[in-house]
Amino acid sequence: MTQSGQEPPDTGRGAPDASGIDSALKAQTRSKRRRRRRRGGKMHSAAENGAQSPAPPAAAASSGQADSGFASALQAKTSPANGGLQGRENVRADGQGSADGPASAKGQKAKRRRNRKRGGKNGGVSRETAERIATRDNPVDDDSRRLEDPPAATANGAHPQSSRPGRRRSVHGKNQPEGRGRAPRSGVVNRSRNPVTRHDNRKLYAALDLGTNNCRLLIARPEERGFRVVDAYSRIVRLGEGVGAHKRLGDAAMDRAIDALANCHRKLAERGVERSRLIATEACRAAENGEDFIARVQAETGLALEIVNRETEARLAVAGCVSLVDQEAEGVILFDIGGGSSEIVWLDLRNRCGARGYALTRFIRSWISLPVGVVNLAERHGGVHVTPDIFEAMVSDAAEHLAAFSLGEELTAAISSGRVHMLGTSGTVTTLAGVHFGLKRYDRRRVDGAWLENTQVGAMIDRLRDMPYEERVENPCIGADRADLVLAGCAILEAIRRRWSCSRLRVADRGLREGILTELMAADGVWSRRKTNGRQTGRQRGKS
């Protein structure tokens, strides 16, 4: 029997079956051959391409040899050793791949189309080869975790590893749909036409915040709508201990801070961070020897810290938390209760015009920095055994400074509309949320972004105020490090609530470090609109 694109002669069709292949298999083979012809991939014999082939003997042409050829071809087509690809080539009657001449133009076009569906251009590649090529070119991303912003936190929630859902990048550089004959997912990281905005951008950024109470470091890699946290470090150093009374940083406090900063320097070096900003806040601002301490830090650890002013600190706090602003809000009272100072910012969003995310930093209407924080307030009034009278004295102390807020009356009028909410970023509000949820251990995923009603916040403040020191130490969301400071933070929060009462409070477990990273990445244009072939893509047009 010949394979010429025509029906076999009657002699072959009516010959006895001497090869053991039953009529059903032959019918199936003929059906498959007809389907191949309909797809345009006609198989041609050497005779149709102008080549001379010896005529088979009559008995062989009409019996088992021809049928054995079809059986061999069918076996070669489905053989795993051939990767299931040989059946796509031209096949002669003896089951071998034809090399006697090219197929028709229509057949070649259909063949290329089938190969593209397989994920290869020139006859396809095996799964093993594709996986080896893809793994070599695209190393596995070993990021530890992601900051889950709402556009992400993501930070984070979104996990976008590809530009479109259900599609991935082939080893030849084209986006292809999921299907057979493709390299496995393991070990492959998708690439993008716009690498500046994609997750495989290997440039690392770092932000360090040396505050009155804590030393915190965050290392992250930019992603399409936020960033992924690669490494983090936090240690309570109480650098501002005694500054309120003596106006100087103590030797023990500086030693604790130097040890923590040395660990931060090691992490920065190990990760190979390229862009960073390292800041110091109220403790170094208020201390007479703050500048001397900064020089000592650079000499002993190699880190060049900058002492930022209060306005910069307030702006960075806003930049780190704006992703948690309610999209329907007409205003936000954002507060950051720190160790030595507390920043309060009014975001006036009545004319936001759809702005979201980092763009909301343009709507800062007014701000104030109070020279009171959990450390210096607890030092003045005591934080271990706090009676109701002591607590009220701390509230009054903080409230006196709120009178200096220039637009306080206008803010009160804006709150009366009911479209203003509070947004708190500090250890105080995260502790309140953790206790409110009854967490057995602190869980950032439960706390960050949580909403608390005004009545719930008041109830939690009363509960902590009535809680003895020993019970605060035992609470997993407070612990020994915060047990003597948490009530001072509650007093500052209570003073803010009594001055401006909002129906809702949103909790943010993020702040200055996230704000620093956001500003650094925005300055480098990692989220800028990119153009492809002179026009923006629909996905890019939707970005703010």
Secondary structure, 3 states (H helix, E strand, C coil): CCCCCCCCCHHHHCCCCCCCCCHHHHHHHHHHHHHHHHCCCCCCCCCCCCCCCCCCCHHHHCCHHHHHHHHHHHHHHHCHHHCCCHHHCCECCCCCECCCCCCCHHHHHHHHHHHHHHCCCCCCCCHHHHHHHHHHHCCCCCCCCCCCCCCCCCCCCCCCCCCCCCEEECCCCCEEECCCCCCCCCCCCCCCCCHHHCCCCCCCEEEEEECCCEEEEEEEEECCCCEEEEEEEEEECCCCCCHHHHCCCCHHHHHHHHHHHHHHHHHHHHHCCCEEEEEECHHHHHCCCHHHHHHHHHHHHCCCCEECCHHHHHHHHHHHHHHHCCCCCCEEEEEEECCCCEEEEEEECCCCCCCCHHHHHHHEEEEEEECCCHHHHHHHHCCCCCCHHHHHHHHHHHHHHHCCCCCHHHHHHHHCCCCEEEEEECHHHHHHHHHHCCCCCCCHHHHCCCEEEHHHHHHHHHHHHCCCHHHHHHCCCCHHHHCCCHHHHHHHHHHHHHHCCCCEEEEECCCHHHHHHHHHHHHCCCCCCCEECCEECHHHHCCC
